[in-house]
């Protein structure tokens, strides 16, 4: 969904400098017209201009505040780069939440973002899509809100290989096997 009451991409470009080689933001020097007086402008620019704007939050995303409202850096980058705020989610291709290089970001629905998830922390087999059921290794995958049984296998490695094939079939470009 599109953001409401957000700064325009043009305003973002006036406020922030995006370093495409690192994926980081820095405050730009602001003109006096943005402040109530020249002293406030000078004070702000001395303190903030040139400094990195966004910090990493507890979930691993880069976040920051603009005009008293919090924003995720990857959504701001999308707006600045493409000239409009993303209408749906922005996915990190490599699953590194604070890696905000523009070529690592893609526009997707929640489904694509979920398909590009990493191995769950509570996974006991060490392979995505693999579990044990009645003493056998079971491969299964989720697609369109349903769990699809891929099969039973003699080893976790065989089950994972079957999961990987199913991930390519069902998840396509969003398939993540680790």
C-alpha positions in Angstrom: 0.0 0.0 0.0 1.2 3.5 -0.7 2.3 5.7 2.2 0.0 8.6 3.1 1.3 12.0 4.3 4.9 11.2 3.4 7.6 13.6 2.1 7.8 13.7 -1.7 10.7 12.0 -3.4 11.8 15.5 -4.5 11.9 16.7 -0.9 13.8 13.5 0.2 16.4 14.2 -2.4 16.8 17.8 -1.0 17.2 16.4 2.6 19.2 13.2 2.0 22.2 12.1 0.0 22.1 8.4 -0.9 25.4 6.7 -1.4 24.7 4.0 -4.0 28.0 2.2 -3.3 27.2 1.6 0.3 23.4 1.9 0.5 23.7 4.5 3.3 22.0 7.9 3.7 23.6 11.2 4.8 22.0 14.5 5.7 22.4 17.2 3.2 23.1 20.8 4.2 19.7 22.6 4.5 18.9 26.0 3.1 17.9 28.8 5.5 14.3 28.7 4.0 13.7 25.5 5.9 14.2 27.2 9.3 12.7 29.9 11.3 15.9 31.9 11.2 19.5 31.8 10.0 20.9 30.9 13.4 18.7 27.8 13.6 19.8 26.8 10.1 23.5 27.3 10.9 23.2 25.3 14.1 21.4 22.4 12.4 23.9 22.3 9.5 26.9 22.4 11.8 25.5 19.5 13.9 23.9 17.2 11.2 25.0 18.0 7.6 27.1 15.2 6.3 26.3 12.7 9.0 24.7 9.4 8.5 20.9 9.6 9.0 19.6 6.1 9.6 20.5 3.6 12.3 19.9 -0.2 12.6 16.9 -1.1 14.7 16.5 -4.3 16.8 15.0 -6.2 13.8 18.1 -5.4 11.7 16.5 -2.7 9.4 17.9 0.8 8.9 15.4 3.3 10.2 15.3 7.0 10.8 13.0 9.9 11.5 11.9 12.6 9.1 9.6 15.4 10.3 8.8 13.4 13.5 7.7 10.2 11.7 9.8 7.0 11.4 10.7 5.5 8.1 12.4 2.3 6.9 15.5 3.2 4.8 14.8 0.7 2.1 11.4 2.4 1.4 12.9 5.8 1.4 15.6 4.6 -1.1 12.9 3.2 -3.3 11.0 6.5 -3.3 14.1 8.5 -4.1 15.3 6.2 -6.8 12.0 5.5 -8.6 10.3 8.8 -7.9 7.4 7.4 -6.0 6.8 5.6 -2.7 6.4 1.8 -3.0 2.8 0.6 -3.2 3.6 -2.7 -1.6 6.6 -4.3 0.2 10.2 -3.8 -0.7 12.2 -7.1 -0.4 15.9 -7.4 0.3 17.0 -10.0 -2.3 19.9 -11.3 -0.2 17.8 -11.3 3.1 20.3 -8.9 4.8 17.9 -6.3 6.2 20.4 -3.5 6.4 21.9 -4.0 2.9 20.1 -1.2 1.1 21.9 -1.2 -2.2 19.3 -0.4 -4.9 20.1 -3.5 -6.8 19.4 -5.6 -3.7 15.9 -4.2 -3.4 12.8 -5.3 -5.3 9.1 -4.4 -5.2 7.0 -7.4 -4.1 3.8 -8.5 -2.4 3.9 -10.1 1.1 3.9 -13.5 -0.6 7.2 -12.9 -2.5 8.8 -11.4 0.6 7.8 -14.5 2.7 9.1 -16.9 0.0 12.5 -15.2 0.2 12.8 -16.0 3.9 15.8 -17.6 5.5 16.1 -20.8 7.5 14.0 -20.5 10.6 15.8 -20.4 13.9 13.8 -23.2 15.3 14.6 -25.6 12.4 16.1 -28.7 13.9 17.3 -30.4 10.7 19.5 -27.6 9.3 17.8 -27.6 6.0 15.0 -25.3 4.8 11.7 -27.2 4.1 12.8 -30.4 5.9 11.4 -31.9 9.0 11.0 -35.4 10.6 7.7 -37.2 10.5 7.2 -40.7 11.8 11.0 -41.4 11.5 11.4 -40.2 7.9 12.6 -36.9 6.5 9.7 -35.0 5.1 10.0 -32.1 2.6 7.2 -29.6 2.3 6.7 -26.1 1.0 4.2 -23.3 1.5 2.5 -21.7 -1.4 -0.5 -19.5 -1.6 -1.2 -20.0 2.1 -1.2 -23.8 1.8 1.3 -26.4 2.9 2.3 -28.7 0.0 3.7 -32.1 0.8 6.7 -32.8 -1.5 7.6 -36.3 -0.2 9.3 -38.5 2.3 13.1 -39.3 1.9 15.7 -41.5 3.5 18.0 -38.5 4.4 17.7 -34.8 5.2 19.9 -34.0 2.2 17.5 -35.9 -0.2 14.5 -34.1 1.3 16.2 -30.8 1.0 17.1 -31.4 -2.7 13.4 -32.1 -3.3 12.5 -28.9 -1.4 14.9 -26.9 -3.6 13.2 -28.2 -6.8 9.8 -27.4 -5.4 11.0 -23.9 -4.3 12.1 -23.2 -7.9 8.7 -24.4 -9.2 6.5 -22.6 -6.7 8.6 -19.5 -5.7 10.5 -18.8 -8.9 12.7 -15.7 -8.5 11.9 -15.5 -4.8 13.1 -19.1 -4.1 15.5 -19.2 -1.2 16.8 -22.6 -0.2 18.9 -21.7 2.8 
